[in-house]
């Protein structure tokens, strides 16, 4: 990831419309992690991560348990998504 593709937490939350407390919750529960931590300790995200966080957010809003979402995050395949949604 080059510097131009990186987003601060504020930029990422503005772009995804997921508030910072939700983002921190997803990080704490290992459903989503920043691309990297900057030298200053700030979280750094990438634009391609928006698809992942939006998927996690939709599943969470469907009241799918975090453990099941974690499993999907670890094993992302069409079959695992269909199985989860069933």
Number of C-alpha atoms within 10 A of each C-alpha: 10 6 8 8 11 18 18 15 18 13 14 24 18 12 12 14 10 15 13 14 10 12 19 16 12 19 13 11 12 14 24 20 19 18 16 14 12 11 7 6 8 12 18 20 24 18 16 11 16 16 11 13 19 14 14 21 19 11 17 16 10 10 9 14 11 16 12 14 21 17 13 19 18 10 12 11 11 10 11 14 14 9 10 14 10 6
